[in-house]
């Protein structure tokens, strides 16, 4: 009977020992697994958070940099465009004024004797009359209305109503070209010819005619 009691006691002790060992092993494994799971979860969460934060920071930095670059580029483009437009407008205005000044100076030089010796008189019907103090000036003026051409070219026989027109024509034979293009140096006998020539350079009247 004692032998059976000892055997049962040994078996019971072995069973409890095995069960305790298995329980401890399972508990240790579960604890280890939970620790690793928690660590992995925390690491993944931190990595995701850091990645998102870095992506947002990079996107914001790129957007700000692009906005600043675009603003600077637009400002510079507008400044240069306005400067160019103002320069072109000023050049055109100055050239136009100079050309007109030269033409008016030429006309004034040609007709200054007539202007000094004549006067305009208006009647009640809003018509005007020109009075001349010199008969030669009156005859010269009347040729405009009658079509008479009293001045003839000694070289080709072409006739003109005004002596000034004959003088301009004579430059064809004498090769006297006093109007020079400031860009290419080509010369012309009259300011109107130079005016037409200037448009050849780039399609714009950009060059000031000068006298030789």
C-alpha positions as CSV (number, residue, x, y, z in Angstrom):
1,X,0.0,0.0,0.0
2,X,2.9,2.3,0.8
3,X,4.4,1.6,-2.6
4,X,1.2,2.6,-4.4
5,X,1.0,5.7,-2.3
6,X,4.5,6.7,-3.2
7,X,3.9,6.0,-6.8
8,X,0.8,8.2,-6.8
9,X,2.7,10.9,-5.0
10,X,5.5,10.8,-7.5
11,X,3.1,10.9,-10.4
12,X,1.2,13.8,-8.9
13,X,4.4,15.7,-8.3
14,X,5.6,15.1,-11.9
15,X,2.3,16.2,-13.3
16,X,2.4,19.4,-11.2
17,X,6.0,20.0,-12.1
18,X,5.3,19.6,-15.9
19,X,2.2,21.7,-15.7
20,X,4.1,24.4,-13.8
21,X,6.9,24.3,-16.3
22,X,4.5,24.6,-19.3
23,X,2.6,27.4,-17.6
24,X,5.8,29.3,-16.9
25,X,7.0,28.8,-20.5
26,X,3.7,29.9,-21.9
27,X,3.5,32.9,-19.6
28,X,7.1,33.9,-20.5
29,X,6.3,33.5,-24.2
30,X,3.1,35.5,-24.0
31,X,4.9,38.3,-22.1
32,X,7.7,38.4,-24.5
33,X,5.3,38.4,-27.5
34,X,3.3,41.2,-25.9
35,X,6.4,43.2,-25.2
36,X,7.6,42.9,-28.8
37,X,4.2,43.7,-30.2
38,X,4.0,46.8,-28.1
39,X,7.5,47.9,-29.1
40,X,6.7,47.2,-32.8
41,X,3.5,49.1,-32.6
42,X,5.2,52.1,-30.9
43,X,8.0,52.1,-33.4
44,X,5.7,51.9,-36.4
45,X,3.5,54.7,-34.9
46,X,6.6,56.9,-34.4
47,X,7.9,56.2,-37.8
48,X,4.6,57.0,-39.5
49,X,4.3,60.2,-37.4
50,X,7.8,61.3,-38.3
51,X,7.3,60.5,-42.0
52,X,4.1,62.5,-42.2
53,X,5.6,65.4,-40.4
54,X,8.6,65.4,-42.7
55,X,6.4,65.2,-45.8
56,X,4.2,68.1,-44.6
57,X,7.3,70.1,-43.8
58,X,8.8,69.4,-47.2
59,X,5.6,70.2,-49.0
60,X,5.2,73.5,-47.2
61,X,8.8,74.5,-47.8
62,X,8.5,73.7,-51.5
63,X,5.2,75.6,-51.8
64,X,6.7,78.7,-50.1
65,X,9.8,78.5,-52.2
66,X,7.8,78.2,-55.5
67,X,5.5,81.0,-54.5
68,X,8.5,83.3,-53.7
69,X,10.2,82.4,-56.9
70,X,7.1,83.0,-59.0
71,X,6.5,86.4,-57.3
72,X,10.1,87.5,-57.9
73,X,10.0,86.3,-61.5
74,X,6.7,88.1,-62.1
75,X,7.9,91.3,-60.5
76,X,11.1,91.3,-62.5
77,X,9.3,90.5,-65.7
78,X,6.8,93.4,-65.1
79,X,9.6,95.8,-64.2
80,X,11.6,95.0,-67.4
81,X,8.5,95.1,-69.6
82,X,7.6,98.5,-68.2
83,X,11.1,99.8,-68.6
84,X,11.3,98.6,-72.2
85,X,7.9,100.1,-73.0
86,X,8.8,103.4,-71.5
87,X,12.2,103.5,-73.3
88,X,10.6,102.7,-76.6
89,X,7.8,105.3,-76.1
90,X,10.3,108.0,-75.2
91,X,12.6,107.1,-78.1
92,X,9.7,107.2,-80.6
93,X,8.4,110.5,-79.2
94,X,11.8,112.1,-79.3
95,X,12.5,110.9,-82.9
96,X,9.0,111.9,-84.0
97,X,9.6,115.4,-82.5
98,X,13.0,115.7,-84.0
99,X,11.8,114.7,-87.5
100,X,8.9,117.2,-87.3
101,X,11.3,119.9,-86.0
102,X,13.6,119.3,-89.0
103,X,10.8,119.3,-91.5
104,X,9.2,122.5,-90.0
105,X,12.6,124.1,-89.9
106,X,13.1,123.3,-93.6
107,X,9.7,124.6,-94.5
108,X,10.2,127.7,-92.5
109,X,13.5,128.4,-94.1
110,X,12.0,127.9,-97.6
111,X,9.0,130.2,-97.0
112,X,10.2,132.6,-94.4
113,X,10.4,135.5,-97.0
114,X,6.7,134.9,-97.9
115,X,5.6,134.6,-94.3
116,X,7.3,137.9,-93.3
117,X,5.8,139.8,-96.2
118,X,2.3,138.6,-96.1
119,X,-0.8,138.8,-93.8
120,X,-4.0,136.9,-93.5
121,X,-7.3,138.8,-93.5
122,X,-10.7,137.2,-92.9
123,X,-13.9,138.6,-94.3
124,X,-17.4,138.2,-92.9
125,X,-18.1,135.0,-94.8
126,X,-15.1,133.3,-93.0
127,X,-13.0,133.3,-96.2
128,X,-9.5,134.6,-95.9
129,X,-7.3,136.7,-98.1
130,X,-3.6,137.0,-98.2
131,X,-2.1,140.4,-98.6
132,X,1.5,140.8,-99.8
133,X,3.7,143.8,-99.4
134,X,5.8,142.7,-102.4
135,X,4.5,142.1,-105.9
136,X,7.0,139.3,-106.6
137,X,5.7,137.4,-103.6
138,X,2.1,137.9,-104.8
139,X,3.1,136.5,-108.3
140,X,4.8,133.6,-106.6
141,X,1.7,132.9,-104.6
142,X,-0.7,133.2,-107.5
143,X,1.1,130.5,-109.4
144,X,-0.2,128.1,-106.8
145,X,-3.8,128.8,-108.0
146,X,-3.0,129.3,-111.8
147,X,-0.7,126.3,-112.1
148,X,1.9,128.4,-113.8
149,X,5.4,127.0,-113.5
150,X,7.9,129.8,-114.0
151,X,11.0,128.1,-112.8
152,X,12.7,125.6,-115.2
153,X,15.6,123.2,-114.6
154,X,18.5,124.0,-116.9
155,X,19.6,120.3,-117.0
156,X,16.4,118.4,-117.7
157,X,13.8,121.1,-118.5
158,X,11.4,120.2,-115.7
159,X,9.5,123.2,-114.5
160,X,8.3,124.2,-111.0
161,X,5.9,126.8,-109.6
162,X,8.2,127.7,-106.7
163,X,11.9,128.5,-106.7
164,X,12.4,126.5,-103.5
165,X,11.0,123.4,-105.3
166,X,13.5,124.0,-108.1
167,X,16.3,124.2,-105.6
168,X,15.3,120.9,-104.1
169,X,15.1,119.4,-107.6
170,X,18.6,120.7,-108.5
171,X,20.1,118.4,-105.8
172,X,19.2,115.5,-108.1
173,X,21.7,116.8,-110.6
174,X,24.3,118.1,-108.2
175,X,24.1,115.1,-105.9
176,X,23.7,117.4,-102.9
177,X,22.1,115.2,-100.3
178,X,22.0,116.9,-96.9
179,X,19.7,114.5,-95.1
180,X,21.6,111.5,-93.6
181,X,20.3,108.4,-91.9
182,X,21.8,108.1,-88.4
183,X,21.7,104.3,-88.6
184,X,23.1,103.3,-92.0
185,X,24.6,106.6,-93.2
186,X,22.6,106.8,-96.4
187,X,21.9,110.3,-97.6
188,X,18.8,111.8,-99.2
189,X,17.9,115.1,-101.0
190,X,14.8,115.8,-98.8
191,X,13.5,115.2,-95.3
192,X,10.4,113.4,-96.7
193,X,12.6,110.8,-98.5
194,X,14.6,110.3,-95.3
195,X,11.3,109.9,-93.4
196,X,10.2,107.1,-95.7
197,X,13.6,105.4,-95.6
198,X,13.8,105.3,-91.7
199,X,10.8,102.9,-91.7
200,X,13.0,100.2,-93.4
201,X,15.0,99.8,-90.2
202,X,13.0,97.3,-88.2
203,X,9.6,98.7,-89.3
204,X,9.8,101.5,-86.7
205,X,10.8,105.2,-87.0
206,X,13.6,104.7,-84.5
207,X,16.4,106.8,-85.9
208,X,16.9,110.5,-85.8
209,X,17.7,112.1,-89.2
210,X,20.7,114.3,-89.1
211,X,22.1,116.9,-91.4
212,X,25.5,116.5,-93.0
